[in-house]
């Protein structure tokens, strides 16, 4: 495990392929980058295609509150919207888990995916998770951070408001405390030509209620991983993920590579002496001597841009200025 700590990419692949025992995965997504188009597909891909799991069968059970179509990677699909209480859902789920264990003795692990944990009341979440916990079961829940927990979801019979004590934690805080690994998805705005920055994205989604184009891009998105060690220490890693090629890049390396690419393009455009050939009838290139002379030119008023004088006004008197030092109203400052 020491090598995975020094290599975050190896750790991420081990978590996706369920090589490390982890009872609860928490995926925090948003409207800009949902888990359906990102992390869930990566986990399913590595779970089904990993050679370690090929010898030991992994059964994927999908509990749906929002998904209408059965995902291609799941082995069993449970429509949770038809139940009137969490206890009914747990009763059916426990029977499915028991039947799955009896079908074959070669089952290595059961992956249980909940597409939206927001529909379960936060007073029942601990009971729900505790009833599912087992040595061979990994629970993967998705939490939508854009949904207001205080809203009254009357359309869903499972979500009902109870009298809550003021000191009781909300759903997200409770899940972050229980989860052993936390994945949070973000859109990669560097590859999105329709959104300039995070401030513009937040203004579109929250203020204007407009969903920009280019979001939920599974070929390039950002992922923040919080890995809780047995010692109690939490390690945070940031990645840029391409789900099409299943490649993962450390975010710091990604930023450094982009800066190097931009610098290379800038140097190439500055040093390319043939780029202006044939475009004009006069010479647009400058020699090295002209470049050095350009750098040595002293522009006026640069002293005021040093910001070392605390915002003082720089004024140089000329010989024609009529200035009386004893008159306070003629102070040029």
DRENTI-897128 format. One record per residue (C-alpha): x, y, z. Coordinates in steps of 0.1 Angstrom, whole numbers. Layout:
% DRENTI-897128
{{X Y Z}};
...
END
This chain:
% DRENTI-897128
{{0 0 0}};
{{29 23 4}};
{{35 24 -34}};
{{-1 34 -40}};
{{3 63 -17}};
{{33 76 -37}};
{{15 68 -70}};
{{-21 82 -69}};
{{-30 68 -103}};
{{-23 32 -91}};
{{-44 39 -60}};
{{-73 51 -82}};
{{-72 21 -104}};
{{-72 -2 -74}};
{{-102 15 -60}};
{{-120 13 -93}};
{{-113 -24 -97}};
{{-123 -32 -60}};
{{-89 -46 -52}};
{{-88 -28 -19}};
{{-115 -36 6}};
{{-137 -6 10}};
{{-173 -9 23}};
{{-186 25 12}};
{{-179 47 -19}};
{{-194 81 -19}};
{{-197 99 -53}};
{{-206 136 -51}};
{{-218 149 -85}};
{{-236 179 -99}};
{{-256 190 -129}};
{{-224 200 -147}};
{{-208 166 -143}};
{{-230 137 -133}};
{{-218 104 -120}};
{{-238 85 -146}};
{{-215 99 -174}};
{{-183 95 -155}};
{{-173 76 -123}};
{{-199 49 -124}};
{{-189 38 -159}};
{{-152 37 -148}};
{{-160 16 -118}};
{{-181 -8 -139}};
{{-154 -10 -166}};
{{-126 -19 -142}};
{{-148 -43 -122}};
{{-158 -63 -152}};
{{-125 -62 -171}};
{{-101 -66 -143}};
{{-81 -99 -144}};
{{-82 -101 -106}};
{{-120 -100 -107}};
{{-123 -123 -137}};
{{-114 -153 -116}};
{{-138 -143 -89}};
{{-172 -132 -100}};
{{-184 -97 -91}};
{{-221 -91 -92}};
{{-233 -56 -98}};
{{-268 -47 -83}};
{{-282 -14 -94}};
{{-308 4 -72}};
{{-326 30 -92}};
{{-345 60 -80}};
{{-340 80 -111}};
{{-327 57 -139}};
{{-354 44 -162}};
{{-332 23 -185}};
{{-312 -6 -171}};
{{-275 0 -175}};
{{-256 -25 -196}};
{{-231 -33 -169}};
{{-255 -43 -141}};
{{-265 -79 -134}};
{{-296 -71 -114}};
{{-318 -39 -116}};
{{-341 -29 -87}};
{{-366 -1 -92}};
{{-368 16 -58}};
{{-395 41 -68}};
{{-422 14 -64}};
{{-416 10 -27}};
{{-434 30 -1}};
{{-408 28 26}};
{{-371 22 32}};
{{-379 -10 51}};
{{-396 -25 21}};
{{-366 -17 -1}};
{{-343 -33 25}};
{{-364 -64 27}};
{{-363 -69 -11}};
{{-326 -60 -12}};
{{-316 -84 15}};
{{-334 -112 -2}};
{{-316 -104 -35}};
{{-282 -103 -17}};
{{-289 -137 0}};
{{-299 -153 -33}};
{{-268 -139 -50}};
{{-246 -155 -24}};
{{-264 -189 -28}};
{{-262 -190 -66}};
{{-225 -196 -65}};
{{-197 -199 -40}};
{{-172 -182 -64}};
{{-186 -147 -58}};
{{-157 -125 -47}};
{{-176 -93 -41}};
{{-210 -77 -46}};
{{-211 -41 -59}};
{{-243 -23 -49}};
{{-249 10 -67}};
{{-275 35 -56}};
{{-280 61 -83}};
{{-293 88 -59}};
{{-291 86 -21}};
{{-309 119 -18}};
{{-342 101 -19}};
{{-336 84 14}};
{{-343 104 45}};
{{-311 112 65}};
{{-326 97 96}};
{{-327 64 78}};
{{-294 65 60}};
{{-274 49 88}};
{{-300 21 91}};
{{-299 16 54}};
{{-261 14 52}};
{{-258 -8 83}};
{{-283 -33 69}};
{{-262 -38 38}};
{{-227 -39 53}};
{{-209 -72 48}};
{{-173 -83 42}};
{{-181 -91 5}};
{{-202 -61 -3}};
{{-192 -27 -15}};
{{-218 0 -14}};
{{-215 28 -40}};
{{-239 57 -34}};
{{-243 89 -55}};
{{-252 122 -38}};
{{-264 151 -59}};
{{-251 183 -43}};
{{-274 205 -64}};
{{-305 192 -47}};
{{-317 211 -17}};
{{-322 187 12}};
{{-348 209 29}};
{{-371 208 0}};
{{-403 187 4}};
{{-401 159 -22}};
{{-437 150 -23}};
{{-434 130 -56}};
{{-412 104 -39}};
{{-429 83 -12}};
{{-395 73 3}};
{{-385 109 11}};
{{-406 123 40}};
{{-396 150 64}};
{{-395 142 101}};
{{-390 163 131}};
{{-352 169 131}};
{{-331 180 160}};
{{-309 210 152}};
{{-278 191 161}};
{{-284 162 138}};
{{-260 163 107}};
{{-274 166 72}};
{{-271 138 47}};
{{-238 150 31}};
{{-219 154 64}};
{{-232 120 75}};
{{-221 103 44}};
{{-187 120 43}};
{{-181 108 79}};
{{-191 72 71}};
{{-175 68 36}};
{{-141 53 33}};
{{-135 68 -2}};
{{-151 100 -16}};
{{-151 108 -53}};
{{-162 143 -64}};
{{-167 151 -101}};
{{-162 185 -118}};
{{-163 195 -154}};
{{-130 202 -171}};
{{-135 237 -183}};
{{-101 238 -200}};
{{-115 216 -228}};
{{-149 234 -229}};
{{-151 262 -254}};
{{-186 273 -243}};
{{-177 282 -207}};
{{-149 305 -198}};
{{-144 298 -161}};
{{-161 284 -130}};
{{-177 318 -122}};
{{-195 319 -155}};
{{-206 283 -151}};
{{-220 290 -116}};
{{-238 321 -130}};
{{-254 301 -158}};
{{-266 272 -136}};
{{-277 291 -104}};
{{-286 326 -116}};
{{-298 323 -152}};
{{-310 286 -150}};
{{-292 279 -183}};
{{-272 247 -189}};
{{-243 255 -211}};
{{-232 232 -239}};
{{-202 209 -235}};
{{-210 197 -199}};
{{-210 160 -188}};
{{-181 153 -211}};
{{-170 117 -204}};
{{-138 122 -224}};
{{-123 148 -201}};
{{-135 157 -166}};
{{-119 164 -132}};
{{-121 141 -102}};
{{-111 147 -66}};
{{-104 116 -45}};
{{-104 116 -7}};
{{-89 84 5}};
{{-92 76 42}};
{{-64 55 56}};
{{-68 30 85}};
{{-47 53 106}};
{{-73 80 103}};
{{-54 102 79}};
{{-72 115 48}};
{{-53 118 15}};
{{-67 141 -12}};
{{-57 136 -49}};
{{-69 154 -80}};
{{-71 138 -115}};
{{-81 146 -150}};
{{-99 115 -164}};
{{-107 103 -199}};
{{-133 76 -197}};
{{-130 69 -234}};
{{-94 58 -232}};
{{-96 50 -194}};
{{-65 72 -188}};
{{-58 91 -156}};
{{-35 121 -152}};
{{-26 138 -120}};
{{-40 173 -121}};
{{-7 190 -112}};
{{10 172 -141}};
{{-19 182 -163}};
{{-15 219 -155}};
{{23 217 -159}};
{{20 201 -193}};
{{-6 226 -205}};
{{17 255 -195}};
{{46 239 -213}};
{{25 234 -244}};
{{14 271 -243}};
{{50 282 -239}};
{{61 260 -268}};
{{34 274 -290}};
{{43 310 -280}};
{{80 304 -286}};
{{73 288 -319}};
{{52 317 -331}};
{{78 342 -320}};
{{108 324 -334}};
{{93 313 -367}};
{{108 336 -392}};
{{90 321 -421}};
{{54 326 -409}};
{{52 361 -425}};
{{68 351 -458}};
{{45 357 -488}};
{{19 375 -467}};
{{31 411 -471}};
{{54 431 -494}};
{{75 444 -464}};
{{95 426 -437}};
{{77 420 -404}};
{{106 400 -388}};
{{130 416 -363}};
{{166 407 -358}};
{{182 398 -325}};
{{198 432 -322}};
{{164 448 -326}};
{{149 425 -300}};
{{176 436 -275}};
{{170 472 -283}};
{{133 468 -278}};
{{138 453 -243}};
{{161 482 -233}};
{{136 509 -241}};
{{124 527 -210}};
{{87 536 -213}};
{{74 567 -194}};
{{53 566 -162}};
{{66 531 -153}};
{{77 544 -119}};
{{40 548 -109}};
{{34 511 -117}};
{{59 497 -93}};
{{34 501 -64}};
{{63 506 -39}};
{{53 542 -29}};
{{19 534 -15}};
{{-1 549 -43}};
{{17 583 -44}};
{{14 605 -74}};
{{46 609 -94}};
{{49 644 -107}};
{{79 659 -124}};
{{82 697 -124}};
{{91 715 -156}};
{{108 748 -159}};
{{76 766 -170}};
{{56 755 -140}};
{{46 784 -117}};
{{46 769 -83}};
{{44 787 -49}};
{{56 766 -21}};
{{39 788 5}};
{{5 785 -11}};
{{-13 753 1}};
{{-39 755 -27}};
{{-12 751 -54}};
{{0 717 -41}};
{{4 695 -72}};
{{-1 664 -51}};
END
